[in-house]
Amino acid sequence: MKKRIVVLSGAGISAESGIKTFRDSDGLWENYRIEDVATYDAWLRNRTLVLDFYNQRRRQLLACVPNEAHFQLVRLEEKYDVHIVTQNVDDLHERAGSANVLHLHGELLKVRSTKDETIVYDWKSDLNEGDVCALGSQLRPHIVWFGEQVPMLERAAEIVAKADILIVVGTSLVVYPAAGLVHYTDFAVPKYVVDPGRPSMAAVQNVTYIEEKATTGISRLVKELLEEA
Ligand code: APR
């Protein structure tokens, strides 16, 4: 029976693929106000601005490729049962080859009906006013906006609760409920935080900080974990 490794990833793991994080200097939220582009109210108030914001991010994503950190996490699957729980909306974990990826905050390359949220389409081009679902209603980005429910949270908590090892990489752990997932593992479970910053893992036991960029920190950690498996 393979041990289970759960990886909680955030924007930092995609930074070295050229995708901006949110809260680093020159991050996405330095150039846009969240309330203008990433809330349901923004969608109601200024649909064109919201569509354009995600069109720009979708175009940028299609020009990016996974980096060594994404690929190293795939190598763990040789000896571990690996589950990725990501806050990222990019598909870089999937493109690198990770088998089990759960997106807490939605997926940039998908869109959904505004009439029936179960109607979801793959979508790699711009999404514009007038692009409608089979029921004839406007399509929206398949993204969890601030203030909206996080439908995959319960599933994510079940996955994290069964971790034998937890890896937290590239997340500032400031956005809940995602950040709260680190408390779902047993205190004895070894936890590794790979991040040049030092996100707060307040009150969490058994944490090892690897204060390096994802490409170097994850590579070093994966080497160790494969050797000890
Ligand atoms: N390697 C590893 N970590 C990095 C790197 C790197 N090369 N560069 C930056 N980081 C770290 C930063 O130190 C920070 O801790 O990545 C983290 C990025 O934090 P945020 O920008 O807040 O991104 P994230 O935690 O994923 O944001 C969570 O907020 O805006 C919402 O929905 C959005 O999913 C997002 C959520």
Boltz pocket constraint, residues with backbone or C-beta under 6 A from the ligand:
constraints:
  - pocket:
      binder: B
      contacts: [[A, 9], [A, 10], [A, 11], [A, 12], [A, 13], [A, 15], [A, 16], [A, 21], [A, 22], [A, 23], [A, 24], [A, 27], [A, 87], [A, 88], [A, 105], [A, 144], [A, 169], [A, 170], [A, 171], [A, 172], [A, 173], [A, 174], [A, 175], [A, 194], [A, 195], [A, 196], [A, 197], [A, 198], [A, 199], [A, 212], [A, 213], [A, 214], [A, 215]]
      max_distance: 6.0
